[in-house]
Amino acid sequence: MLRLIQVGVGGFGRSWTDIVESSKFWKPVAYVDIDEKALREAAEAHKMPRERCFNDLESALAEVEADAALIVVPPNGHMEIA
Ligand SMILES: NC(=O)c1ccc[n+]([C@@H]2O[C@H](COP(=O)([O-])OP(=O)(O)OC[C@H]3O[C@@H](n4cnc5c(N)ncnc54)[C@H](O)[C@@H]3O)[C@@H](O)[C@H]2O)c1
């Protein structure tokens, strides 16, 4: 299984947490969101441990090994995160 960090788990990101969880190829290893409520709700829904939830991608990358990041934030934030 390839390891995936998802950045943006609220809004449209909620569909992606479901899609990733049902994937045969990807395993979610961390969630990132600037919104604590979105982060908490996604973590609870998908049993992501609290220590694998972060407010920025740099912090996640410092703690968690991953093969890719899936970015589901508004378009004006995409480039900086990528
Ligand atoms: N294909 C479709 O049908 C479809 C539909 C809706 C949205 N989208 C796309 O999905 C993306 C997200 O749209 P949305 O409506 O879910 O946006 P949104 O404003 O609801 O944001 C999604 C999440 O990203 C988080 N976020 C914002 N900036 C962040 C940052 N810098 N770091 C971490 N998290 C951050 C927000 O807190 C939120 O939880 C956009 O690119 C949009 O174009 C596609």
Ligand as a Chemical Component Dictionary entry (heavy atoms), coordinates in Angstrom:
data_LIG
# 
_chem_comp.id                   LIG 
_chem_comp.type                 NON-POLYMER 
_chem_comp.pdbx_formal_charge   0 
_chem_comp.three_letter_code    LIG 
# 
loop_
_chem_comp_atom.comp_id 
_chem_comp_atom.atom_id 
_chem_comp_atom.alt_atom_id 
_chem_comp_atom.type_symbol 
_chem_comp_atom.charge 
_chem_comp_atom.model_Cartn_x 
_chem_comp_atom.model_Cartn_y 
_chem_comp_atom.model_Cartn_z 
_chem_comp_atom.pdbx_ordinal 
LIG N1  N1  N 0  -14.503 18.378 -8.693 1  
LIG C1  C1  C 0  -15.485 18.836 -7.920 2  
LIG O1  O1  O 0  -16.625 18.468 -8.066 3  
LIG C2  C2  C 0  -15.131 19.780 -6.841 4  
LIG C3  C3  C 0  -16.141 20.229 -5.994 5  
LIG C4  C4  C 0  -15.790 21.052 -4.938 6  
LIG C5  C5  C 0  -14.458 21.418 -4.787 7  
LIG N2  N2  N 1  -13.507 20.981 -5.640 8  
LIG C6  C6  C 0  -12.113 21.355 -5.465 9  
LIG O2  O2  O 0  -11.669 20.870 -4.195 10 
LIG C7  C7  C 0  -10.757 21.802 -3.634 11 
LIG C8  C8  C 0  -11.226 22.191 -2.246 12 
LIG O3  O3  O 0  -12.462 22.866 -2.343 13 
LIG P1  P1  P 0  -13.432 22.975 -1.089 14 
LIG O4  O4  O 0  -14.710 23.501 -1.592 15 
LIG O5  O5  O -1 -13.430 21.688 -0.350 16 
LIG O6  O6  O 0  -12.691 24.100 -0.248 17 
LIG P2  P2  P 0  -12.842 24.493 1.300  18 
LIG O7  O7  O 0  -12.724 25.981 1.389  19 
LIG O8  O8  O 0  -14.023 23.830 1.922  20 
LIG O9  O9  O 0  -11.488 23.893 1.923  21 
LIG C9  C9  C 0  -11.270 22.506 2.078  22 
LIG C10 C10 C 0  -10.449 22.309 3.346  23 
LIG O10 O10 O 0  -9.128  22.782 3.151  24 
LIG C11 C11 C 0  -8.710  23.416 4.354  25 
LIG N3  N3  N 0  -7.602  24.329 4.059  26 
LIG C12 C12 C 0  -7.652  25.539 3.466  27 
LIG N4  N4  N 0  -6.418  26.060 3.328  28 
LIG C13 C13 C 0  -5.565  25.144 3.867  29 
LIG C14 C14 C 0  -4.146  25.089 4.033  30 
LIG N5  N5  N 0  -3.349  26.077 3.619  31 
LIG N6  N6  N 0  -3.602  23.999 4.625  32 
LIG C15 C15 C 0  -4.394  22.990 5.061  33 
LIG N7  N7  N 0  -5.739  22.984 4.935  34 
LIG C16 C16 C 0  -6.314  24.049 4.341  35 
LIG C17 C17 C 0  -9.964  24.079 4.872  36 
LIG O11 O11 O 0  -9.862  24.367 6.256  37 
LIG C18 C18 C 0  -11.017 23.032 4.564  38 
LIG O12 O12 O 0  -11.196 22.111 5.618  39 
LIG C19 C19 C 0  -10.666 22.978 -4.611 40 
LIG O13 O13 O 0  -9.535  22.804 -5.431 41 
LIG C20 C20 C 0  -11.929 22.853 -5.416 42 
LIG O14 O14 O 0  -11.750 23.378 -6.712 43 
LIG C21 C21 C 0  -13.829 20.157 -6.658 44 
# 
loop_
_chem_comp_bond.comp_id 
_chem_comp_bond.atom_id_1 
_chem_comp_bond.atom_id_2 
_chem_comp_bond.value_order 
_chem_comp_bond.pdbx_ordinal 
LIG N1  C1  SING 1  
LIG C1  O1  DOUB 2  
LIG C1  C2  SING 3  
LIG C2  C3  SING 4  
LIG C2  C21 DOUB 5  
LIG C3  C4  DOUB 6  
LIG C4  C5  SING 7  
LIG C5  N2  DOUB 8  
LIG N2  C6  SING 9  
LIG N2  C21 SING 10 
LIG C6  O2  SING 11 
LIG C6  C20 SING 12 
LIG O2  C7  SING 13 
LIG C7  C8  SING 14 
LIG C7  C19 SING 15 
LIG C8  O3  SING 16 
LIG O3  P1  SING 17 
LIG P1  O4  DOUB 18 
LIG P1  O5  SING 19 
LIG P1  O6  SING 20 
LIG O6  P2  SING 21 
LIG P2  O7  DOUB 22 
LIG P2  O8  SING 23 
LIG P2  O9  SING 24 
LIG O9  C9  SING 25 
LIG C9  C10 SING 26 
LIG C10 O10 SING 27 
LIG C10 C18 SING 28 
LIG O10 C11 SING 29 
LIG C11 N3  SING 30 
LIG C11 C17 SING 31 
LIG N3  C12 SING 32 
LIG N3  C16 SING 33 
LIG C12 N4  DOUB 34 
LIG N4  C13 SING 35 
LIG C13 C14 SING 36 
LIG C13 C16 DOUB 37 
LIG C14 N5  SING 38 
LIG C14 N6  DOUB 39 
LIG N6  C15 SING 40 
LIG C15 N7  DOUB 41 
LIG N7  C16 SING 42 
LIG C17 O11 SING 43 
LIG C17 C18 SING 44 
LIG C18 O12 SING 45 
LIG C19 O13 SING 46 
LIG C19 C20 SING 47 
LIG C20 O14 SING 48 
# 
